[in-house]
């Protein structure tokens, strides 16, 4: 008899730009984090860097090149590889879970993992031996993304690690050019509010973060990097027991706060 896979947590992580992988503290934090959770049978990831309506399934075949969706960085960042196996079975399962009237998923078989996916996964699963499937965010509406997470929740009992990849504060215009020193007040205040709301399970406040959180309009001029939180959180609400902050601190003034939902 096949052994039942462990029930997986869901994650929201702050992935940063490709140079965040040069931050040895962040890479250690991610490596320690993945070492402390059960090994997944596959990973389903939603990144801030892929919005497409309706929900679109990325590459499922092996060997599809990564999507280097950034500009102006040194050439070495464009030479990074992450040859994780594709997950065609997971893609079919996701299709069954999310399909409904007006919700038939599309497929984009040539779209490889973008940097919101491969940058953190390279630190968490450096052997690239766990199958990975990336799907698009079909909307930025928090309530709809929460509902999407709920539909995906059964995957947790099938050994699938659901990951939302964004950044807890994300304002590149206001980003501090100083690597050290205190974070700007707007970033610190928003980060503290989110931390308390997530750990306190205040889902209603989080859904209305644009009106409830301090400095929300500065922390997220556009909500694409906060939106993946709602997918991860929604997938955890069935039988949800705890939320914990796994990574904190700041990178050039932006909050690296990340969460695990058990």
C-alpha positions in Angstrom: 0.0 0.0 0.0 1.4 3.4 -1.0 2.3 5.6 1.9 0.0 8.7 2.4 2.1 11.8 1.7 2.4 14.3 4.6 0.0 17.3 4.6 2.0 20.1 3.3 2.0 23.7 4.5 1.5 26.6 2.1 4.1 29.4 1.8 4.2 33.1 1.0 7.7 34.2 0.3 9.4 37.5 -0.6 11.6 36.6 -3.6 13.2 39.9 -4.4 15.2 40.8 -7.6 17.8 38.4 -8.8 20.6 40.1 -6.8 18.8 39.1 -3.5 20.3 35.6 -4.2 23.7 37.3 -3.3 22.4 38.0 0.2 23.9 35.2 2.2 21.5 35.7 5.1 18.4 35.4 2.8 19.8 32.3 1.1 20.5 30.7 4.5 17.0 31.6 5.7 15.4 29.9 2.7 17.6 26.8 2.9 16.8 26.4 6.6 13.1 27.0 5.9 12.9 24.2 3.3 14.9 21.9 5.5 12.2 22.2 8.2 9.2 21.2 6.1 8.4 17.8 4.6 9.8 17.2 1.2 7.2 17.9 -1.4 6.2 15.6 -4.2 5.8 18.6 -6.4 5.7 22.4 -6.1 2.9 24.7 -7.4 4.0 28.3 -7.5 2.2 31.6 -8.2 4.5 34.5 -8.9 4.0 38.2 -8.9 5.6 38.3 -12.3 2.9 36.4 -14.2 -0.6 37.8 -14.6 -2.8 36.2 -17.2 -6.5 35.8 -17.4 -7.9 33.2 -17.2 -5.6 31.2 -15.1 -2.8 29.9 -17.3 -0.6 26.8 -16.8 3.0 27.2 -17.7 5.5 24.7 -19.1 5.0 21.0 -18.1 7.7 19.5 -20.2 11.3 19.1 -19.0 14.0 21.4 -20.4 11.9 24.5 -21.1 14.2 27.5 -20.7 13.7 29.9 -17.8 11.9 33.2 -18.3 14.5 35.9 -17.6 11.9 38.6 -17.0 14.2 41.5 -15.9 16.4 44.0 -17.6 19.6 45.9 -16.9 21.3 43.4 -14.6 24.8 42.0 -15.0 25.1 39.1 -17.5 25.7 36.5 -14.8 22.1 36.7 -13.7 21.0 35.6 -17.2 23.2 32.5 -17.0 21.4 31.0 -14.0 19.7 27.7 -14.7 17.2 25.6 -12.7 16.3 22.5 -14.7 13.5 21.2 -12.4 11.3 18.5 -13.9 8.0 19.4 -15.3 4.8 18.3 -13.6 2.2 17.3 -16.3 0.2 15.3 -13.8 -0.1 18.2 -11.4 -1.1 20.4 -14.3 -4.0 18.1 -15.1 -5.0 18.0 -11.4 -4.9 21.8 -11.2 -7.1 22.0 -14.3 -9.7 19.8 -12.6 -9.7 21.8 -9.4 -10.0 25.3 -10.9 -12.3 24.6 -13.8 -15.8 25.9 -13.7 -18.1 28.1 -15.7 -16.0 30.9 -17.1 -12.9 29.5 -15.4 -11.4 27.1 -17.9 -7.6 27.3 -17.6 -5.4 28.1 -20.6 -2.0 26.6 -21.3 1.3 28.2 -22.3 3.7 25.3 -22.8 6.6 27.5 -23.8 6.6 29.6 -20.7 9.4 28.6 -18.3 9.7 29.6 -14.7 10.2 33.3 -14.1 12.5 34.8 -11.5 9.8 34.9 -8.9 9.8 31.1 -9.1 13.3 30.0 -9.8 15.3 32.5 -7.7 13.8 31.3 -4.3 13.5 27.6 -5.4 17.1 27.5 -6.3 17.9 28.3 -2.7 15.3 26.0 -1.2 15.7 23.0 -3.5 19.1 23.5 -5.1 19.2 20.1 -6.7 16.3 21.0 -8.9 14.9 17.5 -8.4 11.4 18.4 -7.3 8.8 18.8 -10.1 7.6 22.4 -10.4 4.5 23.9 -12.1 3.9 27.6 -12.3 0.5 29.1 -13.0 -0.5 32.7 -13.6 -2.4 35.0 -11.3 -5.7 35.5 -13.1 -6.6 38.6 -11.1 -5.2 40.9 -8.4 -8.5 40.9 -6.5 -7.7 39.5 -3.0 -11.1 37.8 -2.5 -10.8 36.0 -5.8 -7.3 34.9 -5.1 -8.3 33.6 -1.7 -11.1 31.6 -3.4 -8.5 30.3 -5.9 -6.4 29.1 -3.0 -9.3 27.4 -1.5 -9.9 25.4 -4.7 -6.3 24.4 -4.7 -6.2 23.3 -1.1 -6.8 19.6 -1.7 -3.3 19.5 -3.3 -1.8 19.9 0.2 -2.9 16.3 1.1 -1.3 15.1 -2.1 2.2 16.2 -1.1 2.1 19.4 -3.2 3.8 22.5 -1.8 1.8 25.6 -2.8 3.9 28.8 -2.9 2.9 32.4 -3.4 6.0 34.4 -4.4 5.9 38.2 -4.1 7.4 40.8 -1.7 5.9 42.1 1.5 6.7 45.6 0.5 7.4 46.5 -3.0 8.0 50.1 -4.2 11.1 50.3 -6.5 10.8 54.1 -6.8 11.1 54.5 -3.0 13.6 51.7 -2.5 16.5 52.8 -0.4 19.9 52.7 -2.1 21.5 51.9 1.2 22.1 48.3 1.9 22.3 48.9 5.7 20.6 51.1 8.2 16.9 51.3 9.2 14.1 50.6 6.8 12.0 53.5 5.8 9.0 54.1 8.1 6.4 53.2 5.4 8.0 49.8 4.8 8.5 49.0 8.5 4.9 50.1 9.4 3.3 48.0 6.6 5.5 45.0 7.4 4.6 45.2 11.1 0.9 45.4 10.3 1.0 42.5 7.9 2.9 40.4 10.4 0.3 41.0 13.1 -2.6 40.5 10.8 -1.3 37.2 9.4 -0.3 35.7 12.7 -3.6 36.9 14.2 -5.6 35.3 11.4 -7.3 38.6 10.6 -8.3 37.6 7.1 -10.9 40.3 6.7 -8.4 43.0 7.5 -5.9 41.5 5.0 -8.5 41.4 2.3 -9.0 45.1 2.8 -5.3 45.9 3.3 -5.6 48.9 0.9 -7.8 50.7 3.4 -6.7 49.1 6.6 -2.9 48.9 6.5 -0.7 51.8 7.2 1.2 53.2 4.2 -0.5 50.6 1.9 -0.4 52.9 -1.2 3.4 53.5 -0.7 4.2 49.9 0.2 2.4 48.6 -2.8 1.7 51.2 -5.5 0.5 48.2 -7.4 -0.6 45.1 -5.5 1.0 42.4 -7.8 3.7 41.5 -5.2 1.2 41.3 -2.3 -1.4 39.3 -4.2 0.3 35.9 -4.1 -0.2 36.0 -0.3 -3.9 35.4 -0.8 -3.5 32.3 -2.8 -1.2 30.8 -0.1 -3.5 31.9 2.6 -6.7 30.7 0.9 -5.2 27.2 0.5 -4.6 27.1 4.2 -8.0 28.0 5.5 -9.5 24.5 5.4 -8.2 23.0 8.7 -5.9 26.0 9.3 -4.1 25.8 12.6 -1.3 28.3 12.6 0.5 31.0 10.7 4.1 31.9 11.4 6.7 34.3 10.1 9.7 32.4 8.8 11.8 35.2 7.3 12.0 38.8 8.4 14.3 41.8 7.9 14.7 44.2 5.0 16.7 44.4 1.8 17.4 47.9 0.5 14.4 49.0 2.6 12.0 46.4 1.3 10.5 43.9 3.7 11.6 40.3 3.2 8.8 39.0 5.5 7.7 35.5 4.6 5.1 33.2 6.1 4.2 29.6 6.5 0.6 28.4 6.9 0.2 25.0 8.5 
